[in-house]
Amino acid sequence: MDTSLIVMDDMKRLGFSEYECKAYLALLAEFPLNGYALSKLSGIPRSRIYEVLKNLMAKEMVLEQEEEKNKLYYPVEPETFINTLKASYKEVFSNVSDYTTKLYKAKKKDDRLVVIRGRKHIIGFLKQLIEGAEKRIAMSVWEEEIKELYPALDQALERGVCLRGIYFGSNNRYKDLVPHRRMDRYLAEKKERFMSIIIDSTHTISGIVSRGEKSKVTWTRDQGFMEIIEDYISHDLLVNLYSASLDKDAVEGFEAFADRVHDHYFH
């Protein structure tokens, strides 16, 4: 695809009309030009060219200068135009963010349980939440899923966010994720990959992520649900850290005891 067409599509996404894109890009290629010459160069109808130029001047992208009863048009330097646009959008995003956040947080109790379907959508939503994390991320996660979260998690850690939890896999990238000691047995019994993540004690996501587009998790801000998942992750951490602290004989005794309890209560 032609680069100029790609740039035009990008400019349209920023809110510029097709004629505005054509006029500005044509002026960058050749200036100064009067309205007639710009119309001919850009392919914009003469009946529309002055309206388009008026819009571009209002957006501080084009300058008008009179020379011997002839109006000539100059493009504002791209760097200047882009910096102005960035500042404008920064203010827009700030206003929208402040107002929508205020509305969202105004509802003091939000106990909805929202089901998110499809592994791709689940991972994408998680990335968004992690990118907004400020204090702490607790997780119980498998290697297959966390690989796709590496960039977002790395950036969160660089911001000073605390990461804690349980890791199911062989290549643990994070020192504060504790490897689960009995993954083979877990897979033999469950035959699925589950994931539970809590972000800033506000957002909780928990469910099955091993079914591709049939994967399904629950997202909620409900405090009761969050405390259940927090207890689940904490219990796994406690058991795995305690087992890792024991010598070989003590580990065998502990695991045998854990098996008896498991068989008695769950079989």
DABELUR-V317273 format. One record per backbone hydrogen bond with DSSP energy under -1.0 kcal/mol. NH is the residue of the N-H (numbers start at 1). CO is the residue of the C=O. Records with the same first field share a line. If there is no record, write none. Layout:
BEGIN
NH: CO, CO
END
This chain:
BEGIN
6: 2
7: 3
8: 4
9: 5
10: 6
11: 7
12: 8
13: 9
15: 12
16: 11
21: 17
22: 18
23: 19
24: 20
25: 21
26: 22
27: 23
28: 24
29: 25
30: 26
33: 73
38: 34
39: 35
40: 36
41: 37
42: 38
43: 39
48: 45
49: 45
52: 48
53: 49
54: 50
55: 51
56: 52
57: 53
58: 54
59: 55
60: 57
61: 56
63: 74
65: 72
67: 70
72: 65
73: 33
74: 63
76: 61
81: 77
82: 78
83: 79
84: 80
85: 81
86: 82
87: 83
88: 84
89: 85
90: 86
91: 87
92: 88
93: 89
94: 90
95: 91
96: 92
97: 93
98: 94
99: 95
100: 96
101: 97
102: 98
103: 99
104: 100
105: 101
108: 106
114: 219
116: 217
118: 215
119: 212
122: 118
123: 119
124: 120
125: 121
126: 122
127: 123
128: 124
129: 125
130: 126
131: 127
133: 130
137: 162
138: 198
139: 164
140: 196
141: 166
143: 168
146: 142
147: 143
148: 145
149: 146
153: 149
154: 150
155: 151
156: 152
157: 153
158: 154
159: 155
160: 157
161: 156
162: 135
164: 137
165: 176
166: 139
167: 178
168: 141
177: 174
178: 165
180: 167
186: 182
187: 183
188: 184
189: 185
190: 186
191: 187
195: 207
196: 140
197: 205
198: 138
199: 203
200: 136
202: 199
203: 199
204: 220
205: 197
206: 218
207: 195
208: 216
209: 193
214: 211
215: 212
216: 208
217: 116
218: 206
219: 114
220: 204
226: 222
227: 223
228: 224
229: 225
230: 226
231: 227
232: 228
233: 229
234: 230
235: 231
236: 232
237: 233
238: 234
239: 235
240: 236
241: 237
242: 238
243: 239
244: 240
246: 243
251: 247
252: 248
253: 249
254: 250
255: 251
256: 252
257: 253
258: 254
259: 255
260: 256
261: 257
262: 258
263: 259
264: 260
265: 261
266: 262
267: 263
END
